[in-house]
Amino acid sequence: MTGHEYADLVARYIVKNFASRGVKVYREVYVGKTLTGRGRRVDIFVLEPTTRTALAIECKYQGSVGTVDEKIPFALQDLQSMRIPVCVVYAGDGFSQGILHILSASPIAAYCLPGSKTLAPSQDTRELDSLLAMTFKWWDVLVRGKKRVAL
């Protein structure tokens, strides 16, 4: 899978599972400048027009060992400089253990690997689902399948 195919998969997952909540999903949207002064283009831009809330998502897929490891710390730092909610979604077996540790510890990173056929929520999409829920205040997503406490 290429990085572009991964971003398309994540975008399709969000549309299938959350468009009914009123969000619009866009690909490759220009949003301000990077830390180095270049034009910033985010892979996915999720917009909820009624509340005017948005989430910018960068997608990182690494299917084999390569150079993406070097880009992850900068991507996290660069996204954190934005003035809107942000997220780095990632998947693949090619990340080094050190980078996986950085990603799993980052509050703006979410592992996400939707099944390409069903696009159904699963353990492999839980982190992105939680980030979307917290950004757009979809608390029912967080408590889905949980029993409410009663006296």
DARA-V937678 format. One record per residue. N is the residue number from 1. RES is the residue in three letters. PHI is phi in whole degrees, 0 to 359 (none if undefined). PSI is psi in whole degrees, 0 to 359 (* if undefined). OMEGA is omega in radians with two decimals (* if undefined). Layout:
N;RES;PHI;PSI;OMEGA
N;RES;PHI;PSI;OMEGA
This chain:
1;MET;none;137;3.08
2;THR;271;168;3.09
3;GLY;298;322;3.12
4;HIS;295;318;3.11
5;GLU;295;322;3.11
6;TYR;296;315;3.12
7;ALA;298;320;3.08
8;ASP;298;319;3.13
9;LEU;298;314;3.14
10;VAL;296;318;3.12
11;ALA;298;316;3.11
12;ARG;297;322;3.10
13;TYR;300;313;-3.13
14;ILE;297;316;3.13
15;VAL;299;311;-3.07
16;LYS;299;320;-3.00
17;ASN;262;344;-3.04
18;PHE;228;354;3.13
19;ALA;298;329;3.13
20;SER;296;344;3.10
21;ARG;272;2;3.06
22;GLY;99;2;3.13
23;VAL;280;149;3.03
24;LYS;248;139;-3.09
25;VAL;242;129;-3.13
26;TYR;237;151;3.10
27;ARG;251;143;3.02
28;GLU;51;68;-3.12
29;VAL;257;134;3.08
30;TYR;279;126;-3.10
31;VAL;223;94;3.05
32;GLY;67;210;-3.09
33;LYS;237;155;3.06
34;THR;281;176;3.07
35;LEU;298;336;3.13
36;THR;266;7;3.06
37;GLY;87;5;3.10
38;ARG;275;160;3.05
39;GLY;294;129;-3.11
40;ARG;267;129;3.05
41;ARG;239;120;3.12
42;VAL;268;148;-3.09
43;ASP;294;316;-3.11
44;ILE;225;137;3.09
45;PHE;235;116;-3.12
46;VAL;255;124;-3.07
47;LEU;235;131;3.00
48;GLU;252;97;-3.00
49;PRO;301;326;-3.06
50;THR;293;323;3.13
51;THR;261;353;-3.10
52;ARG;59;35;3.08
53;THR;261;142;-3.14
54;ALA;223;157;3.06
55;LEU;225;124;3.08
56;ALA;264;130;-3.08
57;ILE;237;129;2.97
58;GLU;257;136;-3.12
59;CYS;249;130;3.12
60;LYS;231;114;3.08
61;TYR;241;132;3.14
62;GLN;226;99;-3.11
63;GLY;280;338;3.11
64;SER;215;165;-3.12
65;VAL;300;133;-3.10
66;GLY;194;204;-3.02
67;THR;268;358;-3.11
68;VAL;297;333;3.11
69;ASP;308;320;-3.10
70;GLU;293;336;-3.06
71;LYS;271;342;-3.03
72;ILE;296;309;-3.14
73;PRO;302;320;3.11
74;PHE;294;318;-3.14
75;ALA;301;317;3.11
76;LEU;296;314;-3.14
77;GLN;295;318;-3.13
78;ASP;296;315;3.13
79;LEU;296;322;-3.14
80;GLN;296;342;3.12
81;SER;279;350;3.13
82;MET;287;160;-3.09
83;ARG;256;25;3.06
84;ILE;226;166;3.06
85;PRO;300;141;-3.07
86;VAL;223;162;3.13
87;CYS;203;141;2.93
88;VAL;253;117;3.02
89;VAL;262;144;-3.07
90;TYR;214;156;3.06
91;ALA;195;168;3.10
92;GLY;115;158;-3.08
93;ASP;266;2;-3.02
94;GLY;266;0;3.12
95;PHE;284;144;3.05
96;SER;288;161;3.12
97;GLN;299;322;3.13
98;GLY;298;316;3.14
99;ILE;291;321;3.07
100;LEU;300;323;3.10
101;HIS;295;315;3.12
102;ILE;300;314;-3.13
103;LEU;295;314;-3.10
104;SER;293;335;3.13
105;ALA;273;346;-3.07
106;SER;281;131;3.12
107;PRO;289;348;3.13
108;ILE;252;10;3.11
109;ALA;251;145;-3.12
110;ALA;217;123;3.02
111;TYR;291;137;3.12
112;CYS;204;121;3.04
113;LEU;219;86;3.14
114;PRO;293;149;2.99
115;GLY;292;126;-3.01
116;SER;292;340;-3.13
117;LYS;271;311;-3.05
118;THR;267;331;-3.06
119;LEU;55;28;-3.11
120;ALA;276;148;3.04
121;PRO;301;144;-3.13
122;SER;203;182;3.05
123;GLN;302;330;-3.12
124;ASP;280;358;3.07
125;THR;239;357;-3.02
126;ARG;305;319;-3.09
127;GLU;293;318;3.08
128;LEU;292;319;3.10
129;ASP;305;316;3.14
130;SER;295;317;3.13
131;LEU;296;318;3.07
132;LEU;298;316;-3.14
133;ALA;300;316;-3.13
134;MET;290;324;-3.14
135;THR;291;315;-3.03
136;PHE;259;5;3.08
137;LYS;62;44;3.07
138;TRP;264;73;-3.01
139;TRP;296;333;3.12
140;ASP;297;333;3.09
141;VAL;294;322;-3.13
142;LEU;290;327;-3.09
143;VAL;260;7;3.14
144;ARG;306;127;3.11
145;GLY;81;0;-3.14
146;LYS;263;148;3.11
147;LYS;271;133;3.13
148;ARG;287;142;3.13
149;VAL;284;134;3.11
150;ALA;224;157;3.10
151;LEU;282;*;*
